């Protein structure tokens, strides 16, 4: 029987994730303690989003959820705490920020936080938070016309990967005398055990309790899986192996691993590690 084996939340886009035992499922992605996936984002002086692609040290910024704050730690830095409460409307400072082709309004976090990120990343930058009145949606080209909200993700609210897909990749790496890679290299939201390698590519839906999740787009992989999250440095790179068998014509020949996924039914349900998953396959 397929089951949920791992759940991850990424409070700050492109920083380290948090492994969870349970999470609330929402249309905008996973949520815990009223913190949503990719609710915060680091932007440069022009308001453009920053990621590990150009700034691999972002992998070393580690969040921890506390009662009233999000605590951040990074090597060589004093820890800093970000208030979880939304700013007073009379005091809030906003900024226009860009995520790929989307320009949205965000809360601008304080100067102390901006200095902390700038010092660690070696570049002027700021931390921003998704604005309560902002709307951003995944591409309806891939969702089949469904309005699927997302915050600061690259484009979709959740990424699903099967355990067997990683085992398949690691078997190929080990056959070449290379080290196996952990799942966190690929930054999934949900990991499913008990299905065959890459069954997620062919799934029509995942049903968990009353919730129905629909995979909508194969996830083309950028250089981020090449970054070691324990060191914030590039290497070893799995993309050369993936290129030999994971080129996908559905995304113009991109190298894919995992499926971007949206919620069709059952919002606000709590997902738990060990929960059964019903997988409906839909081969073309």
N, C-alpha and C positions, 0 to 999 in steps of 0.2 A: 504493500500500500504506500503510495507517495505521501511524504510528510514534509512539513516545514522544518528545516534543520538550522537555518540561520536567518536573523533579521538585523538589518543595519540602518542606522539613522546618521545623516551627515548634516549637522546643524549649520555649518559654514561651508559653502561651496568650495570644493577642492582641498579642504583641510581634512584631517583624520576623521574617521567615522566612529560611531559608538555601537558596539554589539549589544543587542537587547535580547531579553528573554521573552518579552511581549511588547506589542506596539498596537496603537489604534490605527485602523485602516481608514483613510479618508480619500476623497476624490483627488486631492492634491498630493497624495503620497502618504508615507508613514508619519505618525506623530506620537510623541510620548511627552508626558508632563507639560502638555500644551506647547511643546516645541515641534515645529514642522521641519520636514526634510528641506535642506537648502533654504532655510528662512533668512540666513545671513549670507553676505557675499563681500569679498574684498575687491575694491575698484581702484584704478589708478587715478592720477590727477585729472584726467579727462572724463572720469566716470565709467570707463570701460572695464568689464569684468577681467579679473586675473585668475589664472589657474596654474596647476602644477605643470602644464605643458611648457610654460616659459619660466615658471618659478617653482622648481621641484621641492624647495624647502618648505613649501606650504604643507607638504605631507607630514611634517614634524609638529605642526600646530595641533595640539590634542585638546578637544573639548571634554568637559565633565559637567553633567547637569547637577546643580545643587538646588536647594529649596527655592531661592529667589534669584539666583544668578546662573549664568553659564560661565564656568571657570575655564580659562585657557592657559595652557602651559606650552612652552617651547624651550629647547636647549639654550642655556645661557641667558634666559630671560626670567625676570620675576613674573610670577603668575599674575593674571589680571582677571577681573570678574565683570561680566556684562549683565546689567539688569535685565530680567525677563519681562518685567512689566512694560507695557507700551507707554511711550511718552505722553505727557499731558498735551492735548491738542493746542493749548495756548503756547506751549514751550517747544513743540516739536520743530525740528529742522529737517527739511526734505532736500533731496537731490535727484536729478534725473540721471539714471544709469542705463548702461547698454549691456544686454545679454544677447550675443549674436545679432540678429536683426531687430530685436525688440528693444524699445526704449520705454522704461517704466519709472514711476516715482517710488523712491525708497526713503526710509528714515535714515538720516545721517547720524551715525554714532559720534561720540564725543572726541575731542582733540587728544585726550590721553590715550584712548584706544587707537586712534589713527597713528600716533607716535609709536606705540608698541608694535603695530604691524609694520610700519615703515622701517623701524630699527631692525626688526628681525629679517625682513625681506630685502633690505638694502635699496629701497625705492619708495618715493613718496606714494602713499596709498591710504585708503580709508576703509573702515568697515561700515557696511550699510545693512539695513534690515528691510525685508519686504513690507511695503506699506499696506495697512489694513484695507484701504480703499482701492488698491491696485488689482487689476485683473490681467492674467496672462494665461494663454491656452496652448496646448500642444497642437501641432499641425493637423488640421482636419483632413489633409490629403491622406494621412496615415491612420487617423482614428475612424475613418468612415463617416465623417460628418459629426461625430460626437464631440461636444465641447468638454474637453478634459483639462481642468485647471492644473497649473503647476506653478511653483514659485521660481527660484533661481536655478533650477536644473538646466542641463543643456537643452532639453526639449520635451521630456516626458516625466510623469510623476514617479514611475518606479522602473527598476531594472530587475528582471528575474533571470537567474542562472541555475542550472541543475548541478548537483555535486558531481554527477557522472561526466559532465562536460569538462570539468577541471581535471578529473582523473584521466580522461582521455588525453588532454593536453600534457599532463605531467608524465604519462607513460611515454609519450613521444620525446619529451625533453630528456627523461632518464635514459632512453635508448641511445641518446647521443652523449651520454655522460654528463648531462647538465642537471642542476638542482631543480627539484620540484618547487612550484610556486604556491603560496597561500591564496585563498579566495579573495582576501582583501586587496590584492593587486587589481582586481577587476571591479571593485566598488559596487557590488550588487545591493539592492534593497532587500530582496527575498531570495533565499536559496532553498531549492527543493531536492530532497533525497528520494530514492526509490523509483526513479524513472531512468530511461536510457540516455546515453550521451546525446545531447542536442535535440531531445524530444521537445524542449521548449520552443525550438524553431518551428515546429509543426503543430503546436497546440492551438486549438480554436479558443479554449478558455481554461482557466483554473478556477475551480469552485472550492472555497474554504468556508465551511459553515454556510451562512446565508449570502456570503460575498461571492461575486463573480468578477474575476480579473481577465482581461482580454489582452494577449500579446498583439502588438500592432506593427512594430518595426524592428528588424534586426539592428543590433547596436554596433555601428562601425567603431572600431577601436582606434583611438589616437595614441600618442606615445605614453600616456599615463601608466598603462600596465608595465611599462619598462622602468618605472621608478620604484625603487625599494622603499616602502613606507617606513622602514626602521632607520634608514640613513638619510632619506631625502636626496638620494643620488640616483642617476640613471644606471641601469644594468642589474642583472642580465636581461636581455630583451627577448620576450617570447614571440614577437610579431613575425620573425622570420619563419618560425615553425608554423604559426597560424596561417601564414601566407600560402603555405603548401596545400592547405585543404579547407580554408575558411573564407575564401573569396566569394562574395555574394553578389550576383547580378542585380538583386532587388535594390541594392544601394550603390549602384554604379561601380561594382567591383570592389567595394570596400571590404576590409578584413573584419569579420563580425564575430562577436562572442557575447551571448546573452540576448534577451529580448526586452525591448522597451514595452511597457505594459500600462494599461489604464484600468480604472475601476468602472464596471458597468452597473453593478448592484451591490447593496449591502454596506454602505458607508457607516462609519463609527463602530464597526465590529472590532473586537480585540483579537489580534492574531497572537498565537503562542507557539513557541518552539515545541515540536512533537505533534502538532495538530495535523490531522489528516487532510490531504488535498486530493480532489477529484480532477483528473486531467482528461480533457476531451481533445483528441487529436483530429486534425483536419488536413489530410494530405491532399495536395492539388491533383 
